Amino acid sequence: MRNSVVFGATLLLVILFAAGAGADGTPEVRGVARSGVRLSLFTDSEMDFQILRSLGADGSGGGTAGEILLAARQIEDGNPASWSGVFLSLAERLEEDGATRLERGHTVSARESYLRASAYYRAAEYYGDPLSPDTRSWGMKCRETFLKALDHFPWKTEAVFIPSGKGEDFYPAYFITQGKPGERRKTLMAQSGFDGSAEEMFLAVGRAALDRGYNVLLFEGPGQAGKRRFHPDSIFVSDLGPTVRSVTDFVLKRPEVNQKQIALYGASFGGYFALSGALGEPRLGALILNSPLTDMQEYFFASMGEETVGMLKKNNLTTEDLKSIPKKEMPLKYRLSLLNLCIRFGKPSVAETLDAFSFFRIPDDRLKSLAMPALGLVSAGEGPTPLKQGEHFAATAPKASLHVFERESGANAHCQLDNPVLSWAVALDWLDELFR
């Protein structure tokens, strides 16, 4: 075990990083902010944001304000185990409620309960120990209840496993279609980012796209949450070209798909993933990035601050260190956060993980080769670094444009989680007009 003084210094900096605030407490001091607004339900800013994230799913049936705010009151501030326990209990209660209502023949009520249960299982999964089988089981319950919910909607939903072309490896996905047999429709392919899931992407944009007449494919790439439920050793890759090609191959074979009207949507870290994948896939008709991230090292380091990055590199905590640091040296939430970071990038130490971010960058010559129409979305409340990268993306890619959600719009959070209805309107109206 390392010297406790080293851990103490690391802890202080990690706390500052996690809070996302500078010395004066303002989120704008850092280059990246989770949101330009605070609910102030917790002193822990990340937990505050995660409640906002759950509330944002309300518009798609992924929660209710009453259930989520009541859950927040029961969570111990800053305690990830408490968070997971409260949301797990809520998810189980809603799953049972769905089953009871289904037995009584109330299919609409049942699907609503199942869909909220799925979202709450995801919330429990978020703060779970990345090495614990319990966390994986919560993710599988998220998937199971999601499918139970979708079984009772008017669309046809298939849980599919798209071959990656590498042995028995696959990408888990959901293909949701509607309309008459043989009718070809426009299609939206969507993926989340660092800690989201395909089920969450249904709430984030999938249901809104279905309402507008699209087929929807929700998929999970290497290292993403839903992929790791099946393959716990899967790690992020910097070039999603092979993945997007495999997914596009699958979509183009579907008789429900208009082959000239296929779009790819990436949310959060998925903005980078989708961009890297689209660069190698000329069959796509459009690209939507929320946010358009071109340099993940710049983005991530801006969220931490130079001092924190320097200290973490200097101390070079290993995954073995992070598994065994006592709570008195580093609270569980920071230990799990750093451990999860290392695991998702497949690196044995924090320093090597931070170095790995340098590979997640799209050079200008590749951006200039992006031939399809592309739309970037960014909220002003996310801070100057996402805005800077969005502007660079729009200025460099030949057919790209950028929509900035100003503070007055009420969309001030990362990926517009505080105003998803406006986000859908901007993104999908743009796509409708393009495909029209």
Beta strands, then each sheet from edge to edge (+ up, - down):
strand 1: 156-163
strand 2: 170-177
strand 3: 185-191
strand 4: 215-219
strand 5: 257-267
strand 6: 286-290
strand 7: 374-379
strand 8: 400-405
sheet 1: 1+ 2- 4+ 3+ 5+ 6+ 7+ 8+
end
